[in-house]
Amino acid sequence: GGNEHKQLGIYLYSGEYILKANCKDAAKNIAEKNVSLSMKLDTTAPVVTRIFNNRGQLTVFINEAGGDCRYSNNVRKSCGFNFENASRMESSGLEHTTPWVKNEYYYIKCADVWGNTVGDCSIKIKTLE
């Protein structure tokens, strides 16, 4: 029952689509509707929009909710670190945090929910006192 249905397992590429929906209720009434939609794939990495010290937390904001930011402090590897093995920042929506350590280098990469990330760092910083 109800007026909502979710269909899993439909994977669409970029392009224009017309989807046909057919519904039948318990009384065998049938409703049909065509829906036109345009799909665009997200292929761009999130962008850092703000970064600051918030009460002892290095705080990074990005422009896409649900993303994942990770960092390395390894100066020799710089931005060449492996994203999957890097330190994960705490995430809440657009905001990502980790403890602020004075005079430390942070090489940060952020990915969106689709795994899009930059090849280099999203941002490089050195904290001060």
A tleap script that builds the chain and sets N, CA, C and O, in Angstrom:
source leaprc.protein.ff14SB
mol = sequence {
  NGLY GLY ASN GLU HIE LYS GLN LEU GLY ILE
  TYR LEU TYR SER GLY GLU TYR ILE LEU LYS
  ALA ASN CYS LYS ASP ALA ALA LYS ASN ILE
  ALA GLU LYS ASN VAL SER LEU SER MET LYS
  LEU ASP THR THR ALA PRO VAL VAL THR ARG
  ILE PHE ASN ASN ARG GLY GLN LEU THR VAL
  PHE ILE ASN GLU ALA GLY GLY ASP CYS ARG
  TYR SER ASN ASN VAL ARG LYS SER CYS GLY
  PHE ASN PHE GLU ASN ALA SER ARG MET GLU
  SER SER GLY LEU GLU HIE THR THR PRO TRP
  VAL LYS ASN GLU TYR TYR TYR ILE LYS CYS
  ALA ASP VAL TRP GLY ASN THR VAL GLY ASP
  CYS SER ILE LYS ILE LYS THR LEU CGLU
}
set mol.1.N position { 0.817 -1.193 0.000 }
set mol.1.CA position { 0.000 0.000 0.000 }
set mol.1.C position { 0.858 1.252 0.000 }
set mol.1.O position { 2.086 1.185 0.044 }
set mol.2.N position { 0.197 2.376 -0.049 }
set mol.2.CA position { 0.873 3.660 -0.015 }
set mol.2.C position { 1.016 4.271 -1.387 }
set mol.2.O position { 0.558 3.711 -2.383 }
set mol.3.N position { 1.652 5.418 -1.431 }
set mol.3.CA position { 1.799 6.137 -2.701 }
set mol.3.C position { 3.264 6.378 -3.053 }
set mol.3.O position { 3.578 7.296 -3.810 }
set mol.4.N position { 4.149 5.569 -2.513 }
set mol.4.CA position { 5.566 5.725 -2.795 }
set mol.4.C position { 6.166 4.370 -3.128 }
set mol.4.O position { 5.808 3.352 -2.535 }
set mol.5.N position { 7.081 4.373 -4.081 }
set mol.5.CA position { 7.771 3.147 -4.459 }
set mol.5.C position { 9.216 3.487 -4.798 }
set mol.5.O position { 9.484 4.502 -5.441 }
set mol.6.N position { 10.130 2.654 -4.374 }
set mol.6.CA position { 11.536 2.817 -4.707 }
set mol.6.C position { 11.960 1.634 -5.542 }
set mol.6.O position { 11.643 0.488 -5.220 }
set mol.7.N position { 12.678 1.909 -6.614 }
set mol.7.CA position { 13.166 0.854 -7.482 }
set mol.7.C position { 14.685 0.866 -7.456 }
set mol.7.O position { 15.311 1.802 -7.954 }
set mol.8.N position { 15.266 -0.149 -6.889 }
set mol.8.CA position { 16.716 -0.255 -6.812 }
set mol.8.C position { 17.244 -0.983 -8.043 }
set mol.8.O position { 16.510 -1.717 -8.705 }
set mol.9.N position { 18.502 -0.776 -8.338 }
set mol.9.CA position { 19.140 -1.510 -9.412 }
set mol.9.C position { 19.003 -0.877 -10.782 }
set mol.9.O position { 19.283 -1.528 -11.789 }
set mol.10.N position { 18.577 0.385 -10.846 }
set mol.10.CA position { 18.520 1.087 -12.122 }
set mol.10.C position { 19.745 1.983 -12.190 }
set mol.10.O position { 19.892 2.895 -11.376 }
set mol.11.N position { 20.619 1.735 -13.145 }
set mol.11.CA position { 21.839 2.513 -13.297 }
set mol.11.C position { 21.783 3.238 -14.630 }
set mol.11.O position { 21.709 2.607 -15.685 }
set mol.12.N position { 21.817 4.551 -14.581 }
set mol.12.CA position { 21.708 5.363 -15.785 }
set mol.12.C position { 22.989 6.156 -16.007 }
set mol.12.O position { 23.636 6.587 -15.053 }
set mol.13.N position { 23.342 6.341 -17.253 }
set mol.13.CA position { 24.476 7.178 -17.633 }
set mol.13.C position { 23.963 8.566 -17.992 }
set mol.13.O position { 22.753 8.785 -18.034 }
set mol.14.N position { 24.862 9.499 -18.249 }
set mol.14.CA position { 24.459 10.835 -18.671 }
set mol.14.C position { 23.612 10.735 -19.932 }
set mol.14.O position { 23.907 9.950 -20.833 }
set mol.15.N position { 22.555 11.543 -19.983 }
set mol.15.CA position { 21.706 11.555 -21.172 }
set mol.15.C position { 20.261 11.863 -20.835 }
set mol.15.O position { 19.913 12.121 -19.683 }
set mol.16.N position { 19.434 11.830 -21.855 }
set mol.16.CA position { 17.999 12.086 -21.716 }
set mol.16.C position { 17.262 10.747 -21.666 }
set mol.16.O position { 17.590 9.824 -22.411 }
set mol.17.N position { 16.271 10.648 -20.789 }
set mol.17.CA position { 15.525 9.403 -20.629 }
set mol.17.C position { 14.025 9.689 -20.518 }
set mol.17.O position { 13.608 10.739 -20.029 }
set mol.18.N position { 13.232 8.728 -20.984 }
set mol.18.CA position { 11.791 8.712 -20.728 }
set mol.18.C position { 11.513 7.376 -20.052 }
set mol.18.O position { 11.709 6.314 -20.643 }
set mol.19.N position { 11.059 7.443 -18.824 }
set mol.19.CA position { 10.753 6.235 -18.066 }
set mol.19.C position { 9.243 6.070 -17.990 }
set mol.19.O position { 8.513 7.037 -17.767 }
set mol.20.N position { 8.782 4.845 -18.174 }
set mol.20.CA position { 7.358 4.551 -18.112 }
set mol.20.C position { 7.071 3.815 -16.811 }
set mol.20.O position { 7.714 2.811 -16.506 }
set mol.21.N position { 6.112 4.313 -16.049 }
set mol.21.CA position { 5.731 3.695 -14.787 }
set mol.21.C position { 4.309 3.154 -14.905 }
set mol.21.O position { 3.414 3.848 -15.388 }
set mol.22.N position { 4.108 1.928 -14.469 }
set mol.22.CA position { 2.794 1.308 -14.421 }
set mol.22.C position { 2.523 0.883 -12.983 }
set mol.22.O position { 3.361 0.238 -12.353 }
set mol.23.N position { 1.367 1.243 -12.474 }
set mol.23.CA position { 1.007 0.876 -11.103 }
set mol.23.C position { -0.364 0.208 -11.100 }
set mol.23.O position { -1.276 0.623 -11.815 }
set mol.24.N position { -0.493 -0.841 -10.275 }
set mol.24.CA position { -1.772 -1.522 -10.129 }
set mol.24.C position { -2.062 -1.648 -8.637 }
set mol.24.O position { -1.221 -2.127 -7.877 }
set mol.25.N position { -3.252 -1.217 -8.219 }
set mol.25.CA position { -3.595 -1.310 -6.802 }
set mol.25.C position { -4.338 -2.613 -6.518 }
set mol.25.O position { -4.530 -3.431 -7.418 }
set mol.26.N position { -4.755 -2.803 -5.268 }
set mol.26.CA position { -5.426 -4.037 -4.850 }
set mol.26.C position { -6.744 -4.255 -5.587 }
set mol.26.O position { -7.174 -5.396 -5.760 }
set mol.27.N position { -7.390 -3.168 -6.025 }
set mol.27.CA position { -8.655 -3.278 -6.761 }
set mol.27.C position { -8.408 -3.465 -8.258 }
set mol.27.O position { -9.346 -3.434 -9.054 }
set mol.28.N position { -7.151 -3.657 -8.633 }
set mol.28.CA position { -6.728 -3.867 -10.017 }
set mol.28.C position { -6.907 -2.635 -10.901 }
set mol.28.O position { -6.985 -2.753 -12.124 }
set mol.29.N position { -6.973 -1.446 -10.283 }
set mol.29.CA position { -6.950 -0.206 -11.044 }
set mol.29.C position { -5.527 0.009 -11.536 }
set mol.29.O position { -4.570 -0.237 -10.802 }
set mol.30.N position { -5.384 0.464 -12.768 }
set mol.30.CA position { -4.069 0.654 -13.363 }
set mol.30.C position { -3.847 2.129 -13.681 }
set mol.30.O position { -4.715 2.796 -14.243 }
set mol.31.N position { -2.677 2.620 -13.312 }
set mol.31.CA position { -2.271 3.990 -13.649 }
set mol.31.C position { -0.949 3.906 -14.394 }
set mol.31.O position { -0.057 3.148 -14.014 }
set mol.32.N position { -0.829 4.695 -15.464 }
set mol.32.CA position { 0.394 4.725 -16.244 }
set mol.32.C position { 0.852 6.166 -16.390 }
set mol.32.O position { 0.035 7.076 -16.533 }
set mol.33.N position { 2.153 6.365 -16.354 }
set mol.33.CA position { 2.694 7.713 -16.475 }
set mol.33.C position { 4.092 7.633 -17.075 }
set mol.33.O position { 4.873 6.752 -16.718 }
set mol.34.N position { 4.407 8.546 -17.978 }
set mol.34.CA position { 5.757 8.686 -18.508 }
set mol.34.C position { 6.435 9.843 -17.802 }
set mol.34.O position { 5.824 10.886 -17.571 }
set mol.35.N position { 7.680 9.657 -17.468 }
set mol.35.CA position { 8.456 10.692 -16.801 }
set mol.35.C position { 9.714 10.950 -17.629 }
set mol.35.O position { 10.471 10.025 -17.925 }
set mol.36.N position { 9.930 12.211 -18.000 }
set mol.36.CA position { 11.142 12.594 -18.736 }
set mol.36.C position { 12.163 13.131 -17.746 }
set mol.36.O position { 11.830 13.909 -16.852 }
set mol.37.N position { 13.399 12.710 -17.913 }
set mol.37.CA position { 14.438 13.235 -17.043 }
set mol.37.C position { 15.757 13.327 -17.783 }
set mol.37.O position { 15.990 12.641 -18.779 }
set mol.38.N position { 16.595 14.179 -17.276 }
set mol.38.CA position { 17.923 14.389 -17.833 }
set mol.38.C position { 18.939 14.046 -16.746 }
set mol.38.O position { 18.900 14.615 -15.655 }
set mol.39.N position { 19.840 13.123 -17.040 }
set mol.39.CA position { 20.847 12.696 -16.073 }
set mol.39.C position { 22.193 13.331 -16.401 }
set mol.39.O position { 22.624 13.346 -17.554 }
set mol.40.N position { 22.840 13.846 -15.382 }
set mol.40.CA position { 24.201 14.357 -15.505 }
set mol.40.C position { 25.033 13.682 -14.432 }
set mol.40.O position { 24.655 13.686 -13.261 }
set mol.41.N position { 26.154 13.106 -14.813 }
set mol.41.CA position { 27.027 12.432 -13.862 }
set mol.41.C position { 27.965 13.433 -13.200 }
set mol.41.O position { 28.489 14.340 -13.846 }
set mol.42.N position { 28.163 13.248 -11.911 }
set mol.42.CA position { 29.106 14.068 -11.162 }
set mol.42.C position { 30.489 13.461 -11.333 }
set mol.42.O position { 30.748 12.353 -10.864 }
set mol.43.N position { 31.376 14.182 -12.002 }
set mol.43.CA position { 32.740 13.693 -12.213 }
set mol.43.C position { 33.784 14.626 -11.619 }
set mol.43.O position { 34.977 14.476 -11.884 }
set mol.44.N position { 33.340 15.591 -10.817 }
set mol.44.CA position { 34.276 16.556 -10.237 }
set mol.44.C position { 34.444 16.321 -8.739 }
set mol.44.O position { 33.512 15.924 -8.040 }
set mol.45.N position { 35.635 16.573 -8.281 }
set mol.45.CA position { 35.952 16.418 -6.859 }
set mol.45.C position { 35.372 17.590 -6.064 }
set mol.45.O position { 35.177 18.676 -6.610 }
set mol.46.N position { 35.096 17.370 -4.772 }
set mol.46.CA position { 34.641 18.488 -3.947 }
set mol.46.C position { 35.736 19.545 -3.793 }
set mol.46.O position { 36.927 19.258 -3.916 }
set mol.47.N position { 35.298 20.768 -3.522 }
set mol.47.CA position { 36.210 21.905 -3.387 }
set mol.47.C position { 36.185 22.379 -1.942 }
set mol.47.O position { 35.115 22.487 -1.342 }
set mol.48.N position { 37.359 22.664 -1.378 }
set mol.48.CA position { 37.439 23.242 -0.030 }
set mol.48.C position { 36.981 24.684 -0.115 }
set mol.48.O position { 37.502 25.463 -0.914 }
set mol.49.N position { 35.997 25.043 0.717 }
set mol.49.CA position { 35.452 26.402 0.701 }
set mol.49.C position { 35.899 27.242 1.899 }
set mol.49.O position { 35.954 28.468 1.805 }
set mol.50.N position { 36.218 26.594 3.024 }
set mol.50.CA position { 36.677 27.308 4.218 }
set mol.50.C position { 37.565 26.378 5.024 }
set mol.50.O position { 37.391 25.160 5.008 }
set mol.51.N position { 38.533 26.978 5.738 }
set mol.51.CA position { 39.380 26.210 6.646 }
set mol.51.C position { 39.815 27.131 7.781 }
set mol.51.O position { 40.238 28.262 7.545 }
set mol.52.N position { 39.706 26.637 9.023 }
set mol.52.CA position { 40.046 27.472 10.175 }
set mol.52.C position { 40.208 26.622 11.432 }
set mol.52.O position { 39.882 25.436 11.442 }
set mol.53.N position { 40.724 27.258 12.504 }
set mol.53.CA position { 40.855 26.625 13.809 }
set mol.53.C position { 39.597 26.952 14.602 }
set mol.53.O position { 39.329 28.116 14.899 }
set mol.54.N position { 38.830 25.925 14.944 }
set mol.54.CA position { 37.610 26.104 15.720 }
set mol.54.C position { 37.769 25.395 17.063 }
set mol.54.O position { 37.498 24.200 17.185 }
set mol.55.N position { 38.215 26.154 18.070 }
set mol.55.CA position { 38.373 25.628 19.431 }
set mol.55.C position { 39.247 24.381 19.480 }
set mol.55.O position { 38.892 23.375 20.094 }
set mol.56.N position { 40.399 24.471 18.819 }
set mol.56.CA position { 41.344 23.364 18.854 }
set mol.56.C position { 41.088 22.284 17.816 }
set mol.56.O position { 41.734 21.237 17.839 }
set mol.57.N position { 40.154 22.527 16.908 }
set mol.57.CA position { 39.874 21.585 15.828 }
set mol.57.C position { 40.193 22.235 14.489 }
set mol.57.O position { 39.699 23.322 14.189 }
set mol.58.N position { 41.020 21.568 13.683 }
set mol.58.CA position { 41.229 21.999 12.312 }
set mol.58.C position { 39.921 21.689 11.592 }
set mol.58.O position { 39.529 20.527 11.487 }
set mol.59.N position { 39.254 22.713 11.102 }
set mol.59.CA position { 37.927 22.573 10.507 }
set mol.59.C position { 37.973 22.931 9.033 }
set mol.59.O position { 38.407 24.019 8.655 }
set mol.60.N position { 37.517 21.997 8.206 }
set mol.60.CA position { 37.512 22.160 6.760 }
set mol.60.C position { 36.069 22.033 6.276 }
set mol.60.O position { 35.372 21.084 6.633 }
set mol.61.N position { 35.628 22.986 5.469 }
set mol.61.CA position { 34.318 22.898 4.825 }
set mol.61.C position { 34.535 22.650 3.338 }
set mol.61.O position { 35.401 23.261 2.712 }
set mol.62.N position { 33.731 21.739 2.780 }
set mol.62.CA position { 33.756 21.495 1.342 }
set mol.62.C position { 32.378 21.803 0.762 }
set mol.62.O position { 31.426 22.033 1.508 }
set mol.63.N position { 32.271 21.807 -0.553 }
set mol.63.CA position { 31.026 22.219 -1.206 }
set mol.63.C position { 30.072 21.072 -1.518 }
set mol.63.O position { 29.071 21.290 -2.201 }
set mol.64.N position { 30.345 19.861 -1.042 }
set mol.64.CA position { 29.465 18.721 -1.288 }
set mol.64.C position { 29.220 17.958 0.004 }
set mol.64.O position { 30.167 17.530 0.665 }
set mol.65.N position { 27.948 17.785 0.368 }
set mol.65.CA position { 27.598 17.035 1.575 }
set mol.65.C position { 27.905 15.552 1.382 }
set mol.65.O position { 27.828 15.028 0.270 }
set mol.66.N position { 28.248 14.894 2.467 }
set mol.66.CA position { 28.483 13.456 2.432 }
set mol.66.C position { 29.869 13.058 1.980 }
set mol.66.O position { 30.146 11.870 1.811 }
set mol.67.N position { 30.744 14.024 1.781 }
set mol.67.CA position { 32.098 13.716 1.331 }
set mol.67.C position { 32.959 13.149 2.444 }
set mol.67.O position { 32.530 13.038 3.593 }
set mol.68.N position { 34.168 12.797 2.085 }
set mol.68.CA position { 35.121 12.190 3.004 }
set mol.68.C position { 36.452 12.910 2.824 }
set mol.68.O position { 36.984 12.960 1.715 }
set mol.69.N position { 36.991 13.467 3.903 }
set mol.69.CA position { 38.298 14.124 3.835 }
set mol.69.C position { 39.295 13.341 4.672 }
set mol.69.O position { 38.993 12.901 5.781 }
set mol.70.N position { 40.486 13.176 4.118 }
set mol.70.CA position { 41.553 12.462 4.811 }
set mol.70.C position { 42.847 13.255 4.669 }
set mol.70.O position { 42.990 14.080 3.767 }
set mol.71.N position { 43.783 12.993 5.572 }
set mol.71.CA position { 45.006 13.788 5.561 }
set mol.71.C position { 46.220 12.960 5.923 }
set mol.71.O position { 46.124 11.864 6.474 }
set mol.72.N position { 47.371 13.532 5.588 }
set mol.72.CA position { 48.660 12.985 5.986 }
set mol.72.C position { 49.487 14.149 6.513 }
set mol.72.O position { 49.331 15.284 6.064 }
set mol.73.N position { 50.358 13.867 7.459 }
set mol.73.CA position { 51.296 14.866 7.977 }
set mol.73.C position { 52.709 14.595 7.470 }
set mol.73.O position { 53.657 15.253 7.898 }
set mol.74.N position { 52.856 13.638 6.567 }
set mol.74.CA position { 54.157 13.219 6.070 }
set mol.74.C position { 54.679 14.228 5.040 }
set mol.74.O position { 54.209 14.268 3.903 }
set mol.75.N position { 55.644 15.029 5.450 }
set mol.75.CA position { 56.179 16.084 4.587 }
set mol.75.C position { 56.875 15.488 3.367 }
set mol.75.O position { 56.803 16.065 2.282 }
set mol.76.N position { 57.546 14.347 3.519 }
set mol.76.CA position { 58.252 13.746 2.385 }
set mol.76.C position { 57.289 13.244 1.308 }
set mol.76.O position { 57.571 13.377 0.117 }
set mol.77.N position { 56.167 12.676 1.712 }
set mol.77.CA position { 55.180 12.201 0.728 }
set mol.77.C position { 54.319 13.350 0.214 }
set mol.77.O position { 53.798 13.282 -0.899 }
set mol.78.N position { 54.167 14.392 1.003 }
set mol.78.CA position { 53.335 15.547 0.653 }
set mol.78.C position { 51.966 15.051 0.198 }
set mol.78.O position { 51.283 14.362 0.955 }
set mol.79.N position { 51.558 15.384 -1.010 }
set mol.79.CA position { 50.235 14.995 -1.511 }
set mol.79.C position { 50.242 13.633 -2.187 }
set mol.79.O position { 49.228 13.215 -2.747 }
set mol.80.N position { 51.376 12.933 -2.142 }
set mol.80.CA position { 51.474 11.632 -2.788 }
set mol.80.C position { 50.972 10.485 -1.931 }
set mol.80.O position { 51.221 9.324 -2.256 }
set mol.81.N position { 50.275 10.778 -0.847 }
set mol.81.CA position { 49.812 9.712 0.035 }
set mol.81.C position { 48.613 8.970 -0.555 }
set mol.81.O position { 47.877 9.509 -1.381 }
set mol.82.N position { 48.433 7.727 -0.117 }
set mol.82.CA position { 47.311 6.899 -0.539 }
set mol.82.C position { 46.064 7.308 0.247 }
set mol.82.O position { 46.056 7.248 1.476 }
set mol.83.N position { 45.027 7.716 -0.453 }
set mol.83.CA position { 43.799 8.209 0.186 }
set mol.83.C position { 43.199 7.177 1.137 }
set mol.83.O position { 42.795 7.520 2.248 }
set mol.84.N position { 43.138 5.935 0.716 }
set mol.84.CA position { 42.502 4.885 1.528 }
set mol.84.C position { 43.233 4.622 2.838 }
set mol.84.O position { 42.611 4.224 3.824 }
set mol.85.N position { 44.548 4.840 2.861 }
set mol.85.CA position { 45.341 4.565 4.060 }
set mol.85.C position { 45.583 5.798 4.927 }
set mol.85.O position { 46.246 5.706 5.960 }
set mol.86.N position { 45.055 6.939 4.522 }
set mol.86.CA position { 45.304 8.189 5.242 }
set mol.86.C position { 44.385 8.319 6.462 }
set mol.86.O position { 43.415 7.576 6.611 }
set mol.87.N position { 44.714 9.279 7.328 }
set mol.87.CA position { 43.909 9.543 8.526 }
set mol.87.C position { 42.589 10.187 8.128 }
set mol.87.O position { 42.566 11.176 7.395 }
set mol.88.N position { 41.500 9.626 8.611 }
set mol.88.CA position { 40.163 10.119 8.283 }
set mol.88.C position { 39.767 11.262 9.219 }
set mol.88.O position { 39.943 11.172 10.433 }
set mol.89.N position { 39.233 12.331 8.642 }
set mol.89.CA position { 38.718 13.433 9.444 }
set mol.89.C position { 37.284 13.101 9.858 }
set mol.89.O position { 36.574 12.407 9.130 }
set mol.90.N position { 36.856 13.594 11.022 }
set mol.90.CA position { 35.458 13.439 11.436 }
set mol.90.C position { 34.599 14.244 10.473 }
set mol.90.O position { 34.951 15.369 10.118 }
set mol.91.N position { 33.473 13.676 10.048 }
set mol.91.CA position { 32.637 14.330 9.043 }
set mol.91.C position { 31.216 14.522 9.536 }
set mol.91.O position { 30.647 13.661 10.207 }
set mol.92.N position { 30.656 15.679 9.186 }
set mol.92.CA position { 29.254 15.982 9.464 }
set mol.92.C position { 28.759 16.932 8.382 }
set mol.92.O position { 28.960 18.143 8.471 }
set mol.93.N position { 28.118 16.383 7.368 }
set mol.93.CA position { 27.630 17.220 6.268 }
set mol.93.C position { 28.779 17.785 5.460 }
set mol.93.O position { 29.556 17.042 4.860 }
set mol.94.N position { 28.881 19.110 5.449 }
set mol.94.CA position { 29.942 19.789 4.706 }
set mol.94.C position { 31.207 19.977 5.536 }
set mol.94.O position { 32.257 20.335 5.001 }
set mol.95.N position { 31.110 19.738 6.839 }
set mol.95.CA position { 32.199 20.034 7.783 }
set mol.95.C position { 33.023 18.790 8.104 }
set mol.95.O position { 32.480 17.709 8.330 }
set mol.96.N position { 34.357 18.968 8.119 }
set mol.96.CA position { 35.287 17.885 8.415 }
set mol.96.C position { 36.317 18.411 9.417 }
set mol.96.O position { 36.862 19.499 9.231 }
set mol.97.N position { 36.584 17.645 10.478 }
set mol.97.CA position { 37.460 18.133 11.543 }
set mol.97.C position { 38.467 17.073 11.983 }
set mol.97.O position { 38.263 15.869 11.831 }
set mol.98.N position { 39.562 17.589 12.536 }
set mol.98.CA position { 40.574 16.764 13.180 }
set mol.98.C position { 41.284 17.665 14.191 }
set mol.98.O position { 41.276 18.884 14.024 }
set mol.99.N position { 41.891 17.106 15.221 }
set mol.99.CA position { 42.571 17.965 16.198 }
set mol.99.C position { 43.635 18.862 15.559 }
set mol.99.O position { 44.394 18.434 14.689 }
set mol.100.N position { 43.667 20.112 16.015 }
set mol.100.CA position { 44.650 21.107 15.566 }
set mol.100.C position { 45.938 20.875 16.335 }
set mol.100.O position { 45.955 20.989 17.561 }
set mol.101.N position { 47.007 20.554 15.639 }
set mol.101.CA position { 48.326 20.391 16.261 }
set mol.101.C position { 49.177 21.563 15.796 }
set mol.101.O position { 49.319 21.797 14.596 }
set mol.102.N position { 49.742 22.295 16.745 }
set mol.102.CA position { 50.535 23.483 16.417 }
set mol.102.C position { 51.765 23.118 15.595 }
set mol.102.O position { 52.395 22.084 15.815 }
set mol.103.N position { 52.096 23.997 14.636 }
set mol.103.CA position { 53.283 23.857 13.787 }
set mol.103.C position { 53.342 22.516 13.054 }
set mol.103.O position { 54.405 21.905 12.940 }
set mol.104.N position { 52.198 22.076 12.566 }
set mol.104.CA position { 52.098 20.797 11.853 }
set mol.104.C position { 51.657 21.034 10.413 }
set mol.104.O position { 50.887 21.951 10.128 }
set mol.105.N position { 52.157 20.189 9.510 }
set mol.105.CA position { 51.720 20.228 8.119 }
set mol.105.C position { 50.545 19.277 7.946 }
set mol.105.O position { 50.560 18.167 8.479 }
set mol.106.N position { 49.537 19.698 7.212 }
set mol.106.CA position { 48.388 18.861 6.870 }
set mol.106.C position { 48.231 18.865 5.352 }
set mol.106.O position { 48.038 19.913 4.736 }
set mol.107.N position { 48.316 17.685 4.768 }
set mol.107.CA position { 48.063 17.501 3.343 }
set mol.107.C position { 46.702 16.812 3.267 }
set mol.107.O position { 46.559 15.659 3.673 }
set mol.108.N position { 45.715 17.518 2.752 }
set mol.108.CA position { 44.327 17.059 2.825 }
set mol.108.C position { 43.774 16.775 1.430 }
set mol.108.O position { 43.921 17.577 0.507 }
set mol.109.N position { 43.131 15.605 1.304 }
set mol.109.CA position { 42.403 15.240 0.089 }
set mol.109.C position { 40.960 14.947 0.479 }
set mol.109.O position { 40.703 14.288 1.487 }
set mol.110.N position { 40.021 15.441 -0.323 }
set mol.110.CA position { 38.607 15.179 -0.074 }
set mol.110.C position { 37.992 14.483 -1.283 }
set mol.110.O position { 38.325 14.791 -2.428 }
set mol.111.N position { 37.098 13.548 -1.014 }
set mol.111.CA position { 36.378 12.824 -2.059 }
set mol.111.C position { 34.886 12.986 -1.820 }
set mol.111.O position { 34.452 13.161 -0.681 }
set mol.112.N position { 34.099 12.928 -2.889 }
set mol.112.CA position { 32.643 12.984 -2.732 }
set mol.112.C position { 32.088 11.567 -2.597 }
set mol.112.O position { 32.845 10.597 -2.590 }
set mol.113.N position { 30.767 11.453 -2.490 }
set mol.113.CA position { 30.142 10.144 -2.292 }
set mol.113.C position { 30.362 9.210 -3.477 }
set mol.113.O position { 30.191 7.999 -3.341 }
set mol.114.N position { 30.734 9.743 -4.624 }
set mol.114.CA position { 30.984 8.921 -5.818 }
set mol.114.C position { 32.463 8.562 -5.955 }
set mol.114.O position { 32.844 7.875 -6.903 }
set mol.115.N position { 33.304 9.021 -5.017 }
set mol.115.CA position { 34.723 8.705 -5.069 }
set mol.115.C position { 35.555 9.678 -5.889 }
set mol.115.O position { 36.746 9.444 -6.097 }
set mol.116.N position { 34.949 10.771 -6.361 }
set mol.116.CA position { 35.713 11.768 -7.112 }
set mol.116.C position { 36.649 12.511 -6.171 }
set mol.116.O position { 36.215 13.044 -5.150 }
set mol.117.N position { 37.928 12.547 -6.514 }
set mol.117.CA position { 38.913 13.274 -5.729 }
set mol.117.C position { 39.915 13.914 -6.678 }
set mol.117.O position { 40.008 13.531 -7.844 }
set mol.118.N position { 40.654 14.878 -6.181 }
set mol.118.CA position { 41.684 15.509 -7.000 }
set mol.118.C position { 42.917 14.611 -7.006 }
set mol.118.O position { 43.101 13.810 -6.090 }
set mol.119.N position { 43.759 14.733 -8.023 }
set mol.119.CA position { 44.978 13.945 -8.073 }
set mol.119.C position { 45.990 14.418 -7.050 }
set mol.119.O position { 46.735 13.615 -6.488 }
set mol.120.N position { 46.019 15.718 -6.805 }
set mol.120.CA position { 46.925 16.329 -5.846 }
set mol.120.C position { 46.161 16.492 -4.533 }
set mol.120.O position { 45.236 15.723 -4.272 }
set mol.121.N position { 46.511 17.440 -3.724 }
set mol.121.CA position { 45.777 17.740 -2.495 }
set mol.121.C position { 44.599 18.665 -2.775 }
set mol.121.O position { 44.636 19.482 -3.694 }
set mol.122.N position { 43.557 18.521 -1.967 }
set mol.122.CA position { 42.471 19.493 -1.990 }
set mol.122.C position { 42.979 20.797 -1.386 }
set mol.122.O position { 42.619 21.884 -1.838 }
set mol.123.N position { 43.819 20.676 -0.358 }
set mol.123.CA position { 44.439 21.847 0.272 }
set mol.123.C position { 45.658 21.383 1.074 }
set mol.123.O position { 45.686 20.269 1.595 }
set mol.124.N position { 46.670 22.268 1.162 }
set mol.124.CA position { 47.870 22.031 1.971 }
set mol.124.C position { 47.949 23.163 2.973 }
set mol.124.O position { 47.815 24.329 2.600 }
set mol.125.N position { 48.164 22.844 4.235 }
set mol.125.CA position { 48.299 23.917 5.227 }
set mol.125.C position { 49.392 23.576 6.234 }
set mol.125.O position { 49.780 22.420 6.404 }
set mol.126.N position { 49.873 24.627 6.893 }
set mol.126.CA position { 50.758 24.469 8.041 }
set mol.126.C position { 50.135 25.292 9.149 }
set mol.126.O position { 49.934 26.499 9.012 }
set mol.127.N position { 49.832 24.616 10.255 }
set mol.127.CA position { 49.214 25.303 11.370 }
set mol.127.C position { 50.244 26.153 12.111 }
set mol.127.O position { 51.439 25.859 12.101 }
set mol.128.N position { 49.762 27.194 12.741 }
set mol.128.CA position { 50.597 28.050 13.558 }
set mol.128.C position { 50.167 27.912 14.997 }
set mol.128.O position { 49.308 27.089 15.313 }
set mol.129.N position { 50.734 28.682 15.849 }
set mol.129.CA position { 50.391 28.624 17.281 }
set mol.129.C position { 48.968 29.043 17.540 }
set mol.129.O position { 48.526 29.049 18.689 }
savepdb mol mol.pdb
quit
